Structures are given as structure tokens and as C-alpha cells.
Amino acid sequence: MMPFISACMIVRDEAERLPACLASIQDQVDEIVIMDTGSSDATVEIARDHGARVSTMAWAGNFADARNRSMAMARGSHLFIIDADELAPQHLRQRILHFVSDHPHAFGRVQIRSPFRSAARALHASAWVSRLSPHIPGIGFFGAVHEQLRRQGTDLPRLNTDIVLEHSGYDLSEQRTVEKYQRNKGLLESAVLAEPENPYLWFQLGKTLQTMDRHAEAAAAYERSWSIVQPDGAHAFNFTSDLLLGYLHTLKHLQRADAFFPLMEAALGLYPGVPDLPFLLAGALMAFGIPDFDRIKRCYDRCLAIGEQGHRLDTVEGTGSYLALYNLGVFHEALGEVAQARDAFAKAAEYGYRPAEHALQRILPTM
């Protein structure tokens, strides 16, 4: 029997972004079911105009509850979870059917590709999240915020699909961003009080505090998460590499070199195939004023040897390619090695990275 695919969503005041999201999926799934948690704009009308079945509920401060209610509305044999601030790719249906045919009893992880700004430059990050599931008993979301898809009893394996969702959820007004992170902070603080030995909740609290520029508090939350995870159980959790990167970034920001380097050594040992780690180490050596030029160069060379890993890991796009090449160019230029700098900038520019193109134009006259 051909799988019947239900797209499940929860929404609130998403009139601006919802039309594009629905347009990207409405001809690629068999039904769209939406749980609205209290919209005051035209969200519900827009959803129904696009053929979605919509129910409403009062927001009770629990994302898992809303997700599960949307899934309970679904009639499909398989569930595809998507948010209003995401766009599905072309040939989504074929990608889902291919995965379901090969892995009928597994969660499918999709790549969420999110833009963000760093040092006034637009970058992208990739994260892998379970969003495709068979519709069978025991399946549901757990957690008031940063909820996770699980099956009660015997959980299902989690395997990567070839589905990439383009995410715009970080592209909010300043006011909405503040409101979002204040809301998440409150929910997570309540959650860690209820489950103080849950490392995932401490990790998510650390991420939220870090985004709010509350780095000392973020470091404390990350430290609590890592103390529960480390070291033997690190690979038992799928968020550990992200946890270590977040913790290391806060330690670098706080100039805590004494804690940074031992943790980096542990991280590199656990995750030798994550290019973000040597990339961060090179930056930290410079930020801490350690002029170990050979080690800095080796870090960027290591990034390039690992290559881009966004197709399978949570990572920042470019750490295994153009960002490492660009920083290598900056490194060589600072040492007066203009020929090597030009070569690195030229290779980074091949990716369309504008700062590398500008740097190449700047140093060409000196050749």
C-alpha cells in the first residue's frame, strides 16, 4: 500500500511566513494538519485557504503537547513535521517515499539549514532533527520546549534523509527575538528544576543564554550538561558535539583559557571529523594571544582535510571549506606571505564568498 503522508504543524501568528511554507508542501503531501495555539492574525484563514485542516487550542506553555495534538489529527501512515518558518525542497514526496521504502520503522532526520550573522557576515548552520516518522502507537514529542520526537518503550533508530529544510526562524525583529528567547529561557528554567539530571535541557538552556549574550550563565549551564554527559556516555547523546562547541565558544568569549584548552582536547578526541573544532581552536589561539603560527596553520589545514560535513553533521557551513580558506588567507597576509594569501583567497572566492573576493582585489595590486 502506498504511504499516506500527513504534514503536521503547530502555528501562532504566522500569517507572514505561512503562505510560502504551505506552498512548498501542499502538492507534495496527502494532507496538512495544523494546530493553532492562539493566533490573532490571519494565520487560520491562510491555512484553510491552502487546504489545511485546522484545530485550535489555548497555549499552555508546552510545545510537545501542541505537537502531539497536531499529530493526533493526522490520518496518514507517516508523519512529516514542519514549521511555518521552513521551506521544503522540490521532490519532497519522492524523498519521503524513498526513505520510507528503505526504512519503514525508523525516524527520518532532516537537515535544517539556518542563516545567521557572525561578525556582520551572513553564514549558515546545519542541524539534523528527527521530523519523519511512521504513525504508530507510542510516537510523540516530549519536552515543553526544544521538544524531541520519541517512541515510548522501544525507541526507533534515527537515520538521515536527503531532505533539506530552509529555515528563517532566526530572521525576526529585535522585539520578537527578545520575546522568543525570554519565553524559552523561562520554560527551560522550569524544565531543569523538574529534571535536574537531564543533560539535554541544560544544554538547551546554555544555548538560549548564549544567544542572549549571558555568557557566564551559559557556561554554567553547559558545564552542568557536560558534567552529566562526560566522558564515557558522550556518544550516547546526539547533541554532545553541539554541547561542546557551545561550551567552548562561551569559554573563549569569557577568556577562560584554563578551561578552554582541556575541553578542546577532549572534544577533538571525541569528534575528530567535526571541522568546527579545529576552526574554533585556531581562532582561540589568536584570541588568547598565543602566537603559535604553525599550530594555527595546522588547524585550518585540518579543517580543509575534514571538508564540509553539513550533509551529515550539525556544523557551520564553510568551516570545512571557504571560511577556513579565507582565514588561512588572512593568516598568510598578516605574516607577509602574499602569494600564499592570494592562493587561499582565490580558492575561497571560488565558493562565492564575498569577503574573499574583496580580499583578493585588495592584495592583487601588491603582486
N, C-alpha and C positions, 0 to 999 in steps of 0.2 A: 504494500500500500504506500502511495506517495505521501511523504510527510506533509502535515498541515502546519504552517508556520505562523505563530502569533507573535506580533511585535508588541511588547509591553512597556508602558511608560508611566512615570509619575510627573506631574507638572504643577506649577503655580506661577501665574503671571508671566507666561512665556509667549505672549502674543507677538513679540518682535521676532523671535528666533524659531518658533514652532513651524511656520509655513515651510521654510526651507528643509527642516528636518523631515517633516511628513512627506514632502515632495520626493525626498531621496529614498523613501522606503515604500510608499503606498502601492506601487506596481510590482514590488519585489517580495511581498509577504501576503499571506492569505487573509489576515485580519490585523487591525490595530486596536488595542485596548488601552485606555488611558484612565488613570485615577487622578483626578484633580483635587488638590489639597487646600482649596480656598482662593481661587483666582478672583481678582477684582477687575481684570481687564477682559479682553475678548478671547481669551485662551480657549474656553469651552466651545464657543461658536466656531472658531477656526478649526478646532479638532473635528467637530462634527461635519463641517463643510468638506473636510478631507476624507470622510467616510469612516472615521474612528467611532468606536463605541466608548462612551464616556460615562463614568460614575464620579460622584463627588463624596468627599469626606472632610471632616474637620481635622486640621493639622494638630497632631498630638505630640510633636517633637520626636518622632521616631520614623526614620527613613525606611527601616526594614518592614515595619508594619504597612506603610503605604505601598512599598514594592510588592509585598505578599498579597495585598488586596488587589492590586492590578493583575497579578498572575492568576489569582482565583477567578477572575473574569474570563480568562483565556479558554478557548475551545480547542486549541491546537495540540498536536502531538509533540511539538517542540516550541520552545520559548526563546525569543531573541529580545534582549533587554537593550534599550537605547534611551538616551536622554535628549531633551529638546535642544540642547546646545551642541549636538553632534550631528554630523552628516555621514550617511552611509555611502559606500563606494558603489560604482557601477558593478553589475553582475553579482550583487549581494546574494540573490536567491541561489544562483549556481554555486557560490562559495559555501553557503549554508548546507545545501543538499550534498555537496561533495564531502563535507566534514561529517555530516550525519550518516552518510552511507558508510564511511570508513570507521567511524567511532560512534555507534548508536547509543552507547552507555557512558558518555564522558561529558564533562563540561568543556565548552569551547572558549578559549581565551582569545580576545580580540586586542589588537594594538590600538591604543588611544593616542593620537598624535596631537599634542597641545603646543600652541605658540606661547612664548613668554619673552620678556625682555630682560637682558643682563647687560649692564654697563651701556645702556641706551641702544643695544643691538637686539634685533629680533632673532630669537633662536627657537628651536623646537625640542620638546622632550617626548619620549615614547614611554608608555606604561602598558603593561599587559594585565587585562582584567577579565574574569570569567563572566561572559554575557550570553552564552548559548547553552541551552540545557534541554534534555528530554523532559517532557511534562509528566512526571511520575510522582507517586506519593513520597512525602518526606523532603521534597525540594523546597527550599525557601531561603530568604535572606535573614541574616542575623546581625544585630548591632544597630543602635539608634542612629549612628552617623558613621560614614565610611563603611557601610554595611557590606557584608560578604555573602556570596551565594554558596550554599552548602546543601548537603543531604543529611538528614538525621540518620543516625545509625551508621551504616557503612557509606562513607563519602565516595564520590566519584572521582576518577582521575581527571586532571586538568591538563588539556593539550592545546597548543597554539593552533589557531586557524590562520588563513591568509586574508582575514578581514581587517581593514584599517578604517577606523572612525576618525574623522577630522573634528577636533574639539575646540570650541571657542569659549568655554566656560570661564576662563581667566580674563577674558576681554570684557570686563564690567566697569561701570562707572566707579569712581572712588567711593561714593557713598554705599553702593551695593556691595562692593568688595569688603568694606569695613563691616557692614551688616552680616555678610556671609560668614566671615571669619569669627566675629564675635558670637554668632549663633553656634558655629561648630565648636568653638572653644568651650562654651557653656555645656553643650551636650557631651563633649569628650571628658570634661572635668567631672561631670556626674557619672559617666561610664567608668572612669578609672577608680572612683570611690567605690562603685559597686563591684568591680572586678580588678582589684589592685595587682593581681598576678597575671594579667593579660598583657603580654608584650606588644601586641598589635595596637591596642588602644593607647598605650604610652607612646608608641611610635607615631601614631596619627596626631596625638596631642603635640608632640615635638614638631611635626611638620607644620601644624597650624600656628604654633607660637613663632616658629622661624619665619613664616610668611608675614607675620605681624611685626617682625623686627624685634621680637622679645627673645634675643638670642641666649641670654643666660638661663631663662626659664626653659627654652627649647633644649638646651644642652642637658639640663637636669632631667627632662622627660626622656630624651634619647638615652641618657645614661641608665635610667631605670629600666627602659626596654631592653637595652643591651645586657644589663646585669641578669635579666631573666633568660635571655636567649643564649648567651655565650657559655662556653665556646663550642661545647660538643653538640648542642642542638641547633647550631646556626643553619645548617642545610635543611632542617625540618620545617623552616618557615620561609615562605616565598617572598617575604618583604625584607629579609636581612640585608641584602646588598644596598637597598634603598635606605634602610635604617643607618647603616654605616656611613653612607655618603652624606646623609643629612647631619649626622652627628659630627663628622669630620668638617663639614662646611661651617658649622657653628663654632667648633673649636678654633678653626682658622680665623673666623671673624673676631672671636674673643682673644686672639693672640695667645692661646694656651698651647704653646709648642710642646710642653712637657707631657701633655695628654695626647696631642695630635699624633706624634710620630709613633708611639707604641700601638695606637689604634690603627694607624695606616698600615703598619707592618702586619698586623693581624688581618686586616681587610684584604691586602694584596695576597696573602697566603690562602685565604678562603676563596677569593674571586679573581684569579689571575687573568680571566678573559673579559673583564669589565674595563673598557678604555677610560671611563670617567675617573678611575682611581689614580693611575699614573698622571693623568691630565691635572687632577687636583693636587697631587704631590708636587708637580713642577711649579704650579702657582704658589703653593705654600712655601716652598724653599725660597722663592723670591719675596713673598710677603713677610716671612720671618727674618729676612736679611741674611740668608745663608748662601753665599756666593759659590755654591758647588756647581760650576758650569757644566762639568762633564755629566753629573747626575741629572741636571735639568734637561740636557740634550737627550740623555738616555731615556728619560721619562717620555718625551714627545716621540722619540723613535719607537718606544714600546707601544704607545697609543696607535701609531700607524701600522705596526706589526699586527696588533689585535684587529684593527679595522672597525668598520661600523657594525654595531650589534643590535640596532633598534629592531631588526626583523625578528629578534627572539628574546631580548632582554629589555628591562627598564633602563633607559640611558638618555643622555642629551645628544641630540643629533649633531654630528660634526666632531665629537671628541676623538673619534677614530679616523678622521679624515681632515676636512678643511680647517676646523678650529685648531687642531694640533699643528697642521702645516703653517697656518697663519702665525701662531705663537712661536713656532720654530723660526719663522722669518723674522719676527720681532727680536728674538733672542740673537740670531746671527747679526742683524743690523746693529744691535746695541754693542756687539763685540767688534764692529767694524768689518765684519765678513760679508761684504756687499754681494759678492757673487752667489754665496750660499743663501743669503737672504732673498735675492731675486728669484732663485730657483724655487724656494719654498713658497714665496708669494705667488709665483706663476702657477704652481700646482694647486694652491688653494683657490686661486681665481678661476680655475677650470670648473669648479663646483658652482660658480656664480656668486661667490662670497664677496660682497661689495667692498668691505674693508681691505681685503687682499688686493682687489683691483686698484683701489686708491693708493695703497702702499706701493704697488708695482709702478704706478705712474710717478710716484714721488721719488723713487730711487733710480729710475731709468736714466734721468739726465746725468747722474753721477758715474754712469758706466763708461 
